[in-house]
């Protein structure tokens, strides 16, 4: 059985805590979408479209052959299903040809896939339906009018909306923009997120820690989480606990960020010092949120532009969970995503778990699928402690346990939040 994640003051009255839902609402209210910018379509992938892209050109732009074959009048091969029909081949049109050609009744023109149809031709007989001769072709099967032809505007007509405002621009959208002749498109840029790690005990990964020192995990892990959420990330790295230096660094980041995250800025005397150092940049609400891990945290809007700023625990496991629950939705909302939250499904618990009374639990889990009936199953990971980062690396979901539950038995249904799936 897993044990409750250890945090201080677990016996405090739940009334002293703010609900997770209220904290999420508070942070989402601060979402500010960056102003749209016009970029080349090759740079637009993964961004949200900020305009209705109206096609100024039809797609296809002309009637063209859908297969290699012979352009004909369908009426001339109508009887080919009963007996073969022979037609003289009076020319050939390659894809990309700009030479106009006119088809006379009772004639055929050899065409490549994508080639423009000659005037009067309304169908293409695939090569497989013929003997393939180049001077006089024998047709063995009839084709209807418009058979094997891509008609002008069949895909997109002039005036159609090719890409809608708010759509995520993927490879198909990039292709469609190119197909309708758009070189640039208006998009919402990725919100800029700055990640700061605070602590005199921290060293970067290119150094060997001395006694009492630890590697800076948070600036790397949280930067990766922010990129996964769709942000443009600046990993500021380690800032010592000196209040003046911290204030200078954060003040500078406020000028070039839509969101700032300070890890190691919540809880204990260090958190008090961080709060005091930043409080003259704006109001920071230090509170306990009814969640575990990561209940102690701060949030405010700092600087002249009221930039959303998070103070989150220095413990890497807690920091990542708080980021997932609170910071990630804000990044998604700032991008303009319609639903900033991850998908939640119901799953049957494979092992019993316990949770802290009065707090919503976000416990590490491995989500599985029963091949027999398609039911979701979830296996809790880890034992106890908010410090178990290795188990989070193995997790592909967070098990959500309501505040009023302290125990959940194996076999019961729980809510599960999907995390990013490994390739």
N, C-alpha and C positions, 0 to 999 in steps of 0.2 A: 504493500500500500504506500502511495506517496504521502508525504507529510506536508503540512502547511508551509508555504514559503515564509521564511523567517524575516520579520521586520520588527522594528522597534514599536513600542506602544500599541501592541495588538489588542490590548484589553480596553483601550479607550472607547468611550461612548461613541457609537456610530453617528450620533447626532452632530458630532464635531467635524464630520467629514462631508465634503461636497460630493455629490453623486458623479459617477463617470459621465452620465448623459449630460448633466449640467456643465461639466468642464468641457466636454466636446462642443456643446453649443456656444460656450463662451469663446473658445478658440476659433470656431468656424465663422463667428460673427466678424472676426478680424481679417478674414480672407480678402485680399486685394489682388485682382488679376492684373498682371503687367499689361501695359499698353500694347496694342497690336503693332507688328512690324511686317514689312513686306520683304520676303526672302525668295531666293531662287528655289524652284520646286525640288531641286536636288538636296536642299538643306531643310526641307519642310517635314520630312518623315518623322512621325511620332508626335508632331505638334497638332494643336487644335486649329481648325480653319476658322478665321475671324470674318469671313465674308461669304455671301452667296455667289458662287462662281457660275455665272451664266454663260452658256456656250455661244460663242459668236460664229462658230463654224459647225456644220453638220458632220456627224460621224456615222458611217463613212461620208466623205465629201463628194462621192460620185458612185454610180452603179458599178460594181466590180465583181469579178469572178470569185466565187468562194472555193473553187477547186480548179485543178488543171483539167482542161477539156476543150470543148468546142462551143463557141457562142453561136446561138441559132435563134430563129423564130420558133417558139414552141409549137405553133400550128404546123410547121414544116416536118416535125418528127412525131406528130400525134399518132400516126399509124404504126410506129416502129415496134409497138408491143405485139402487133399481129404478124408483121413481116418486116425485114430489114429495110431501112431507108438509106439511100446513097445521096450524099451532098458534096458538091465541089468545095474544096478548101481554098479560099481566095486570099489568104494572108495569115499573119500571126501577130499577136499583140503580147508583148512582154510586160511584166509588172513594172510600173514606173514610166511607161510609154506616154508621151504627150502628143503623139501623132493621131489626129482624128481619123476615124475610119467609118464607112457606112456599109451596112450589110444589105444586100439585095435579097428579095424573096428566093427561097430555094438554095441559099448558100450557107456556108459555115466558115468561121474564123477561129483558128487555133488560139487559145488564150492560156496564160499562166495564172496561177492563184494570185489575186490582188490586181490583176490587169483591168483597166477600164473596158466596159463593153462597147462594142461598135453600135452606132445608131441603128435602131429597129430591132436589135437583138433583145429578147426578154427572158432568155434562159441560157444555161450552160449544161451541155451534155458531158458528164464526167468521162475521162478517157477510158475508164473501165467498162463503160456502156458501149464502146465502139471497137473497131479493129485497129484504131490508132494510126491509120494511114495519113500521110501529109498532103497528098494531092486530091484524093477523093475518099472521104471517110464513110464507112458503113456504120449506121447507128442501129443498135439492137434493142434499145429500150427508149420509151418516150419519157419526156420530162414536162412538168406543168409550167405554166407561166410563172416567172420569178424563181424557178427551181435552180438551186445552187448559185444564187445571186445574192450579194449583199447590197441591199437597196440604199440609196442616198438617205441619210438620217435615220436609218433603221436602229442604230444604237443610241445616238443623241441627235436631237433636232436643234436648230437654231432657236435660242430662247429658253431651252431646257436648263434646269439647274444641274450642273455636272457634279459639284461638291457643295454640300450644305454647310452653313455656319454651324460650328459646334462639332462637326465630324472630325474624328481623329484621322490624320492623313497617313495612310499606310501605303504599301507598294502599289496597290490597285488604284488608289486615289492619285498617286504621283503619275502613274501611267495614263489615267484619264485626263489629268491636267495637261500632260504633254500631247495627248491625242486631240484635245480641243484647242491646242496652240497657245497655252498659257505658260510663259517662261517664269513668272513670279506669282506668288500668292500671299495674301494677307493672313498672318497667323498670330496666335497668342504665344509669345516666347515662354520658355521654361522659367518658372520663378527661381530667382537666385537665392540660394540658401548657404549661409555661412555656419560652419561647425567649429566650435571652440572647446578645447579641453582645459579645465582648470585643475591645478594641483601641483604642489612643490614636490610630491613624490613621483611624478610622472617622468619617464624618459622615452625618447623616440626609439623606434625599433632598430635603428642603426647603431645603438649604444648598448652596452652591457649594464643592466641594473646593479647598483650597489645594494647593500643591506638596507631594507626599508623602502626601496624603490620598486616600481612596477612599470611595465610597458604601457604606453598610451594606446589603449584599445579603442576608446570611444571615438576619437576623431576619424579613425579609419572605418570602423563599423557603421557609425552613423552617416558618414559620407556615402558609403555604399548603399545604405538604406534610402538616403535622400535621392540618389541617382535612380534607384529602382522605382521610386515614387514619381520620377519624371522631372526632377529639379536640375538646375545648373548649379553645381556644388563648388564652394570654395572651402577646402579643408585648411583652416587657419592653424590647426595643430595645438601645441601646448602653450598655455599662458600661465606663468607662475601666479601664486596667490596674492602677489602684491596688488593692493586695491587700485593704486594709481595706474599701473601698467594695464591691468585688466580693463579699467574704465576707458583708457585710450584705445585699446584694441577693439572693444565692442563698439565704441562711438564711431570708429572708422568703418567698421563693417556695416553699421546702420545706414551709411551713405550709399552702399552698393549692394544691398540685399533686400529681398522681400520678406525673408524670414531669417532669424538668428537663433541658433541653438547653443546653449552653454551647458556642457556636461560637467558635473561636479559642482554645480551651482545651487544645489538644494540639499538640505539636511545638515544638522550639526552646526558646529561653530564655523566651519568653512562656508557653509551655505549662508550663514548670517553675514559673513564678511563680503561674500559676493553680492548679496542683496544690498548691503550698505554701499558698496562701491558703485552699483549701477542705479541706485534709487533716484539720483538727481538727473538721470536721463529720461525719467518718466516713471509712472506708477507701475510697480510690480506687485501682483497679488500672490503672496506666498500662502499656500494652503495645503491641506491634506485632502487628497481625493480618495474616495472609497473604492480603492483598487489595490491589488497586490499582484506582483511586486510594484514598487515605484510610487507609493502613496504621497510622499513628500515632494512637492514640485512648485514651481513658480511660473507665472505667465504675466506678461504685460506688453504694452505698446510703447516703445521707446523711440527717442529722437524726434526731430521735427516732422518726420513723415509717419510717425506712429507705427513703426515696424514691429510686427508680432515677434516677441522674444520669449523663448522658453528657457527656464532654469530647471534642469532635470538631474536625477541622481548620478553620481559618479560610478556607481556599480554598473559594469557593462551590461549585465543581464537586465537589470531594472531599466537602464537607459534605453535599451533596444525595445523593451515592451512599452514603455511610455511613448517612445517615438512612434511605434506601430499604432498605438491606440489614439494618440492625440496629434502628433506632428504630421504623420503621413496624410490623414484626411485633409489637413489644412493645405498641404502642398497640392493635393489633387484638386481641391476646391479652387486654389489660386490658378491652377492650370485651366479651369473652366470645366472640369469633368462633371457630368450631370450627377453621378452618384459617386461621392468621394470615398465611400467605404468599400472594403473588401466583401466578397461573397461569404455569407454565413449559411451553413447547412446543419441539419440534424444528424447525429451519429450515435451509434450504440457504444457505450463504454466497455472496454475489454478488461480493465482492472479498476478496483475501487480507488477513489481519491478523497482527500480531505481538503478543506478550504477554510480561510479565515473568516470568522463571523463578522458580518457588517461590511465586508468588502467584496467587490466583484473580482473574482479570480481570473487571471489570464495564464493558464498553465500550459506547459509545453506538451505537444502531442504529435503522434505519427498517424496520419489519416490513411485508412485503407479502404478497399472496396471488396465486398463479398462477391466473388465471381458467380455464386449460385443465384442470388436474388438481387444483386446490385445494391444492397444496403451499404451505407457508410458505416465503418467501424473506426474507433479511435483508441490508440494505445497511449496512455500517459507516459512521459519520459522523465527521467531524473528522479531524485529522491526528495531532498529538501534543500532549501537555501536559494536565495536570489542570485547567488554567485555562479551558478552552474551554467556557464556559457556553452560548454561542449554539448550539453543536451539541447540547447536552442539551435545549434548548428545541425543537429540531427532532425529537428522538428520541421514538419511542413504545415503545421497548424497551431493555433492557440485554442485551448478548451476554455470556453466561457462559463464560469460558475456564478450563479446569482448570489447576491449579497446575503440572502436569508438561508443559504445552504452551507453546512459545515461538512457534510459527508454525502457522497454520491456512490451508490453501489454499482458493482459490475453488472452490465446488462441494461442499465437505465439509459435513457436518451439525454444527450447534452447538445448544446449549441457549439459549433466549431467554426472558427474563422480561418479561411484558407490563407496561407502565406505563399510567397513566390515559390513556384515549383522548380525543382532542380531539373536540368536538361537531361 
